[in-house]
Amino acid sequence: MIYCIPGGYRVGCVLSVPVITEIGIISHKGIMTEKLGDDGLPTVLHNAKLFDQIIESSMEVFVLKARGLVRSEGYPGLFSYDVVLERARSQLGKPWRPWNNCEHFVAWAHGLEPVSPELRRKMKRVGVVTGVAAAGFLACKFLL
């Protein structure tokens, strides 16, 4: 069963769902379309690491690894929904990459700078941990 937080769902809006990955909990994002899937719910365009590419799937597939509610993040861009969907569909089949993930995809489709705040936060954490580990290693080396 798919649970959605009510309100704000319109064609072209950004949907998100929390999923657990090897790097922790992330927010998987997609774009709600005007089409209905076999489950009777709108299909979703999303850059899915699970399928290693940008796909249009049923809501059921979008929430396959969900660990929480589907929610709307609103409509971030100024393009009309038909332009957003056209841009998104033009990318179908393109490979998933960390530097071109679901956040980049939905931002780009809406005409915004394709960035991933989540990736930046994860990279900062890795950078801090790596920096602390390196500093600790150097300190130990000089103390021995």
NUKOLDO-107203 format. One record per residue: x, y, z of N, C-alpha, C, CB in turn. Coordinates in steps of 0.001 Angstrom, whole numbers, plus 524288, in hexadecimal, padded with zeros to 5 digits. Glycine has a CB too. Example, Ala and Ser with C-alpha at 12.3 -4.5 7.8 and 13.67 -1.06 7.14 Angstrom:
2
 n_east n_north  n_up ca_east ca_north ca_up c_east c_north  c_up cb_east cb_north cb_up
  83386   7E9C6 81E78   8300C    7EE6C 81E78  83390   7F31C 81E78   82C2C    7EE87 82356
  83232   7F736 81BA8   83566    7FBDC 81BE4  83264   8001E 81EBE   83704    7FDAA 8165D
end
This chain:
144
 n_east n_north  n_up ca_east ca_north ca_up c_east c_north  c_up cb_east cb_north cb_up
  8034A   7FB60 80000   80000    80000 80000  80377   804DF 80000   7FC42    7FFFE 804C7
  801E7   808CA 7FD14   804E2    80DA2 7FC9B  8023D   811DA 7FFDC   8055B    80F5C 7F6CB
  80531   81446 80335   80315    81878 80667  8053B   81DAB 80485   80461    8179D 80C37
  801C4   8216E 803DE   80350    826A1 8021A  80179   82AA8 80613   8010D    827D8 7FC99
  8048F   82EA4 806C2   802DD    83311 809E7  7FF81   83670 80654   807A9    8363E 80C42
  7FAA2   83798 807DD   7F715    83A65 80453  7F8D2   83FF9 8031C   7F1AF    83A89 806A7
  7F71D   841C7 7FE96   7F7F1    84738 7FD20  7FCB0   84810 7F9BA   7F86B    84A77 801E0
  7FC49   84BC0 7F627   800B8    84D66 7F30D  80215   849E8 7EE84   8053C    84DDA 7F662
  7FF05   845E8 7ED81   80035    84264 7E931  7FDD5   84487 7E435   7FE2D    83CD5 7EA4D
  8011C   845E3 7E08E   7FF42    84785 7DB6F  80334   845B3 7D766   7FE73    84D8D 7DB2B
  8016C   84549 7D2A0   804D1    8436F 7CE72  809B1   846E2 7CE35   801E4    8436F 7C91B
  80E2E   84462 7CE0C   81326    8472F 7CDD3  81599   84834 7D319   81268    84C37 7CB1E
  812B7   8473D 7D75D   814FC    84859 7DC84  8192C   84456 7DDD7   810B6    84860 7E0C6
  81C92   845CF 7E165   820C4    84263 7E32E  81EB6   83F2C 7E7C1   825BC    84597 7E4C8
  81F2A   83A09 7E735   81DBD    83677 7EB66  822B5   8346C 7EDE3   81A49    831E8 7E95C
  82278   83346 7F2E8   82702    830F5 7F577  82537   82CBF 7F940   82A43    8352B 7F857
  828B5   82918 7FA1E   827B0    824D1 7FDBD  82CE7   8234F 8003E   82513    82001 7FAE4
  82CF2   82276 80562   831D9    820C8 807DB  8330B   81B1C 8068D   83191    82181 80DD1
  837F1   81A18 8052C   839BD    814C4 8041F  83EEA   813DA 806F0   83A58    813CC 7FE21
  83FDA   80EF9 8084E   844C0    80D92 80AE1  84889   80B93 806BB   843D8    8095F 80F41
  84D3C   80DBA 806C3   85148    80C1C 80318  85635   80AB4 80623   8526B    8107C 7FF06
  85A3E   80941 80351   85F31    807F0 805D4  861BF   80CA8 80878   862EA    805A1 801D8
  86015   8115C 80719   86249    81609 8099E  85E8E   81867 80D94   863AF    81A1E 80586
  85A60   815A6 80ECA   85698    81788 8129F  85157   818CC 8101D   858B7    81C55 81565
  84E18   81B96 812FF   848F0    81D05 81105  8497C   821BE 80D6C   84518    81E35 81599
  84730   8213D 808D1   8471E    825A0 80525  84179   826A3 8038D   84A9D    8247F 8003D
  840AC   82AF2 80103   83B87    82C57 7FF05  83B95   82B89 7F91D   83A0B    8321E 8007A
  838DE   8276F 7F74E   83891    82661 7F1B6  83465   829EC 7EF5D   83754    8207E 7F09E
  835B9   82C8F 7EB0D   83231    8306A 7E8B2  830A3   82EDF 7E330   834BC    835CB 7E8A2
  82BFE   83089 7E1C0   82A0A    82F9F 7DC85  82614   833D1 7DB17   8279A    82A28 7DC16
  82426   83383 7D651   82058    8375B 7D457  81B49   83481 7D30C   82280    83A53 7CF67
  81704   83663 7D54F   811EE    83408 7D454  8101C   83564 7CED8   80DE7    835DB 7D869
  80E16   83175 7CC04   80C5E    83251 7C6A9  80668   8328E 7C646   80E79    82E03 7C320
  8049B   8333D 7C173   7FF01    83378 7C056  7FCC1   82E15 7BF2A   7FDFA    8371E 7BBC2
  8001F   82A24 7BEB0   7FE6F    824D5 7BD57  7FD66   821A7 7C248   80298    82216 7B9EC
  7FA07   81DB0 7C1B5   7F90C    81A1D 7C60C  7FBB6   814EC 7C4F3   7F31B    81953 7C6EC
  7FDF5   812AE 7C907   8006D    80D99 7C88C  7FC81   8093E 7C964   804E7    80D18 7CC66
  7FE5C   80472 7C933   7FB0A    7FFE7 7CA11  7F8A9   7FFE3 7CF8D   7FE27    7FAEC 7C933
  7FB37   802AD 7D336   7F93B    802EB 7D88C  7F4F5   80710 7D931   7FDB2    80406 7DC4D
  7F3A3   809D2 7D4E7   7EF8F    80DD3 7D51F  7F174   81312 7D723   7EB2E    80BF9 7D87A
  7F66D   81369 7D86B   7F8BF    81844 7DA5E  7FC12   81AB3 7D615   7FC14    81742 7DF5A
  7FD3D   81FC5 7D694   80081    82249 7D28F  805D4   81F9F 7D20F   80144    8281B 7D3D8
  807E0   81F96 7CD4B   80D30    81DA2 7CC93  810FC   821D4 7CE62   80E3A    81C19 7C6C2
  815D6   8202E 7CF34   819E1    823AF 7D138  81EB7   82328 7CDCF   81B30    82274 7D70E
  820E2   8278B 7CC44   825E3    827B8 7C980  82A15   8286F 7CDA4   8260E    82C42 7C546
  82DF2   824E5 7CDBC   83200    82557 7D1BE  83706   822C6 7CFF0   8302C    822E3 7D6E2
  83B56   824CA 7D1F9   8407D    822A5 7D0E0  8419C   81EB0 7D525   844D3    82708 7D0A1
  840C0   819C3 7D3F1   840C6    815A6 7D7D8  845DD   81292 7D7E3   83C45    81203 7D6EE
  848B9   812FE 7DC21   84D82    80FEC 7DCAF  84C40   80A17 7DC6A   8504C    8113E 7E1E2
  847CE   80890 7DE93   84630    8031B 7DE94  845F1   800D6 7D909   840E5    80291 7E13B
  84472   80413 7D538   8441C    8025C 7CFC8  84896   80488 7CC7B   83EE5    80403 7CD72
  84BFF   80794 7CEFF   850A9    809C9 7CC99  84F79   80D6D 7C801   8542A    80573 7CACB
  84AD9   80FE7 7C820   84980    81379 7C3E3  844A0   816AC 7C532   848A8    8106D 7BED1
  843A0   81A71 7C1D5   83EE6    81DA1 7C23F  83A70   81A84 7BFD9   83F93    82318 7BF76
  8363A   819E8 7C2E2   831C8    816CC 7C125  82CA8   819AC 7C237   831C8    8116F 7C3DD
  8288E   817E0 7BFAB   8233C    8196D 7C106  820A8   8147D 7C302   82025    81BEC 7BC35
  81EDF   8149D 7C7DB   81CC7    80FE1 7CA43  817B2   81102 7CD17   820BD    80D84 7CE0A
  81540   80CD8 7CEC3   810A5    80D5C 7D215  8125F   80F73 7D764   80DB8    80806 7D2AB
  80EAF   8116F 7DA51   80FD4    81337 7DF9E  811CC   80E9B 7E2DE   80AE7    815B8 7E22E
  80FA7   80A12 7E1D2   81135    80555 7E4A0  81711   8044A 7E411   80E16    8009F 7E2A0
  8192C   8050C 7DF70   81ECB    80450 7DE8E  821D6   808CE 7E112   82005    803FB 7D897
  81FD8   80D9B 7E0B3   82272    81226 7E30A  82355   81154 7E8E4   81F30    81723 7E221
  81FA4   80ECB 7EB89   8200E    80E15 7F136  82225   808B4 7F2C0   81AC6    80EE9 7F3B7
  82464   805EB 7EF16   82629    80096 7EFFD  8297D   80002 7F4EC   82935    7FEB8 7EB58
  82D10   80389 7F5DB   83092    80342 7FA62  82F20   80745 7FE95   8363A    8041A 7F8A5
  82A5A   8094F 7FE59   828B3    80D7E 801E2  828C2   80BCE 80796   82346    80F59 8006D
  82A3C   80F78 80AD1   82A1B    80EB6 81075  8271E   81335 81304   82FB8    80E51 812B3
  8231B   814F9 8104F   81FF7    81942 81259  81C00   81AFD 80E55   8236A    81DD9 813F3
  819AA   81F61 80F51   81575    82175 80C11  8176F   8242E 80729   81234    82532 80F30
  8145A   823D3 80306   81551    826F6 7FE58  81348   82C65 7FF92   81299    8248F 7F949
  81658   8304F 7FE56   81472    835A7 7FF34  815C0   8390D 7FA8D   816D0    83800 80438
  812CD   83D2B 7FA19   813C0    840F1 7F5F6  81782   84510 7F7F1   80E99    84376 7F414
  81B63   8464A 7F4C7   81EF4    84A94 7F615  81D7D   84F73 7F300   824B0    84907 7F4F5
  818E7   84F4D 7F08D   816FD    853DF 7EDC1  818CB   85412 7E81E   818B0    858B9 7F081
  81854   858A3 7E607   81986    85994 7E082  81DB6   85DD0 7E052   8147A    85B3D 7DD4F
  822B8   85C4A 7E01A   826FB    86012 7E0E3  82833   863B1 7DC55   82BBC    85D3A 7E22E
  826E2   86244 7D792   82884    86554 7D30F  82449   868D4 7D0EC   82A5A    861CF 7CEDE
  82595   86B8A 7CCBC   821E4    86F0E 7CA2D  81FC0   86CD5 7C518   82475    8743C 7C920
  821FF   86878 7C348   8200D    86606 7BE7C  81A9D   863C3 7BF63   823D6    861B3 7BC99
  81783   8638A 7BB3C   8126E    860F7 7BB8E  81351   85B16 7BC1A   80EFE    86239 7B6A4
  80F5E   85854 7BE00   81017    852C5 7BEF0  81151   84FC5 7B9E6   80B3E    85084 7C180
  80F1D   85185 7B581   81037    84EA9 7B0A5  815F2   84F41 7AF04   80C9E    8509A 7AC39
  81844   853C4 7B00F   81DD2    8548B 7AEE5  82121   85144 7B29F   81F53    85A6C 7AF53
  81FB7   85139 7B79F   82291    84E12 7BB7C  8227B   84851 7B9EB   8202F    84EC5 7C103
  81DDC   8465D 7B87E   81D6B    840DC 7B702  82056   83FB2 7B1F0   817B0    83F59 7B66F
  8201F   8434B 7AE3F   822FC    8428F 7A953  828D8   84245 7AA57   821C2    84709 7A574
  82AD4   845D9 7AD98   83062    845D3 7AEE4  831DA   840BC 7B1B5   831C4    84A9D 7B250
  82E99   83F37 7B572   82FBA    83A7D 7B875  82FAD   835AB 7B4EF   82BBF    839D8 7BCEC
  82BC2   83540 7B1A8   82B63    830AC 7AE37  82FCD   83086 7AA2C   8261B    830A3 7AB6D
  831F4   83503 7A8EB   83651    83514 7A52D  83B2A   83270 7A773   837A1    83ABA 7A397
  83B2E   8318F 7AC8B   83FB0    82F34 7AF2D  83EEA   82965 7B05F   840CE    8321D 7B434
  83A69   82733 7AEEB   8395C    821B3 7B010  83DC2   81E33 7AE0A   83421    82009 7ADA5
  83F5F   81A91 7B157   84381    816E7 7AFDE  848FF   818BA 7B112   84323    815C8 7AA41
  849AB   81DBA 7B259   84EEF    81F9B 7B3AC  8508D   81D38 7B8E3   84F1E    825BE 7B3EE
  85596   81C05 7B970   8574F    81932 7BE1D  8573B   81C75 7C319   85CB4    8172A 7BD44
  8563C   819BA 7C766   856B1    81C18 7CC94  85C78   81C8A 7CDD9   853B9    818D0 7D0D8
  85DFF   820E7 7D004   8634A    821C8 7D1EC  862DE   82508 7D6E8   866CC    82496 7CDB0
  8668E   82488 7DA7E   86649    827CB 7DF39  8660F   82DA0 7DDF7   86AFC    826B4 7E2B7
  868D7   82F3D 7D9D4   868ED    834C0 7D853  86466   83621 7D4AA   86E1F    83611 7D5B5
  86112   8325F 7D3A0   85C4C    8333D 7D093  85813   82FB0 7D2DA   85D31    8321C 7CA8A
  85674   83104 7D796   852C6    82DAF 7DA63  84D35   82FD3 7DA03   85467    82D2B 7E021
  849BE   82DD5 7DD36   8443D    82F5F 7DCE9  84371   8352C 7DE21   84101    82C12 7E0AA
  84684   83765 7E1A9   84605    83CFD 7E2DE  847AD   84056 7DE38   84953    83E67 7E7B1
  84C09   83EF9 7DBD9   84DCB    841CF 7D72B  8499A   84191 7D2EF   85304    83F83 7D517
  84777   83CE8 7D226   8439B    83C01 7CE11  83EBA   83F64 7CEC0   84215    8364B 7CDFD
  83C65   83F64 7D36B   8378C    8426C 7D419  83899   84849 7D3BB   834FD    84121 7D966
  83D18   84A06 7D5BF   83E68    84F9A 7D55A  83F13   8512C 7CFA5   84373    850D8 7D876
  8420F   84E0E 7CCB7   842F6    84F3B 7C732  83DD1   84F59 7C42D   846B1    84B30 7C4C7
  83A6D   84B85 7C506   83571    84B4F 7C235  83226   8502A 7C339   83261    8466C 7C3C7
  832AF   8526C 7C7DA   82FC8    85725 7C940  8329D   85C25 7C794   82ED2    85743 7CF1B
  8370D   85B93 7C4FC   839E8    86028 7C31F  83D46   862B4 7C740   8362D    86413 7C10D
  83E5A   85FEC 7CB65   84197    861F7 7CF9C  8471F   85FC7 7CF20   83F36    86099 7D501
  84AB2   8620B 7D208   8500A    8600E 7D20D  84FFB   85A6B 7D402   853AD    86388 7D585
  85235   856CA 7D10D   85221    8514C 7D2A7  85603   85040 7D709   85353    84DC3 7CE01
  85437   850DF 7DBCD   85781    8500D 7E066  8550C   84BD6 7E3D4   8583B    8553B 7E386
  85833   849D0 7E75B   85668    845EC 7EB13  8582B   84781 7F084   85877    8406C 7E9A5
  854D3   84A5D 7F358   85648    84BD7 7F8B5  8578A   84714 7FC15   851E0    84EFC 7FB3D
  854CA   842CE 7FB3D   855B2    83E17 7FE47  85B2C   83BEA 7FD42   8518C    839F7 7FCFE
  85CC6   83BCF 7F852   86203    83A01 7F6F6  8661F   83D94 7F959   862AE    839BE 7F0FF
  8653B   842A6 7F92A   868F5    84659 7FB91  8698C   84555 80167   8672C    84C07 7FAAA
  86518   84469 80419   8655A    8434F 809B9  86861   83E48 80AC3   85FD1    842E6 80C0E
  86753   83A3E 807B2   86A0D    8353C 80863  86FE4   835E5 80759   867BB    83102 804B6
  8714C   838D5 80347   876C9    839A7 801F7  8798A   83CD1 8063C   87747    83C71 7FCA8
  876CF   8409D 80878   87924    843A0 80CC3  87A5B   8400D 81155   87578    84814 80E85
  8769E   83C95 8129E   8777D    838ED 816F1  87C2A   83575 815CE   87299    8358F 817EA
  87C81   83372 8111A   880F2    8301E 80F9E  885F8   83340 80FE7   88032    82DD5 80A0C
  885DA   83814 80E10   88A73    83B76 80E3A  88C39   83C8A 813BF   88957    8408C 80B7E
  88889   83D89 81745   889DA    83E91 81CBC  88C2C   839B9 81F35   88503    8405D 81FD0
  889BC   8353F 81E59   88BB8    8305D 82091  8911A   82F2C 81E5F   887F1    82BCD 81F72
  891D8   82FC2 81941   896E3    82EC2 816D1  89AFE   83284 818F5   8967B    82F42 810D5
  8998D   8377F 81988   89D2C    83B66 81B97  89EC2   83A3A 8212E   89AC2    840C9 81B4C
  89AFE   838B8 82467   89C20    83767 829DA  89F99   83291 82A19   89703    8367D 82CF2
  89E70   82EA7 826E7   8A19E    829E0 826D7  8A731   82B1D 8251D   89F2C    825B9 8232E
  8A7CB   82E57 82121   8AD03    82FBF 81F39  8AFFE   832C9 8235D   8ACA1    832F9 81A29
  8AD53   8366C 825F4   8AFE0    8397B 82A14  8B195   835E9 82E88   8AC2B    83DCB 82C27
  8AE3D   83227 82FDB   8AF97    82E6E 83400  8B43E   82B19 8327F   8AAF3    82AF1 83541
  8B46D   82972 82D99   8B8CB    8264E 82BAB  8BDDE   82963 82BF9   8B7C9    82483 82607
  8BDB9   82E4E 82A39   8C274    83194 82A54  8C42F   8328A 82FE6   8C180    836D1 8278A
  8C07C   83392 8335E   8C1D2    8348B 838DC  8C473   82FB5 83B2B   8BCDD    83605 83C13
  8C24B   82B17 83A11   8C4A6    82647 83C0D  8CA1B   82571 839E2   8C13B    8219F 83ABB
  8CACE   82698 834DC   8CFD5    825CE 83249  8D40A   82937 834CC   8CF67    82703 82C6B
  8D2A1   82E1D 8360B   8D679    831AC 83849  8D77C   83085 83E09   8D4AD    83747 837A6
  8D3BA   82E03 840A9   8D472    82CB9 84626  8D7C5   827D8 846D6   8CF31    82BFB 848C7
  8D824   82489 842DA   8DB18    81F9E 8435D  8E0D3   82069 84270   8D90E    81B8D 83F9B
end
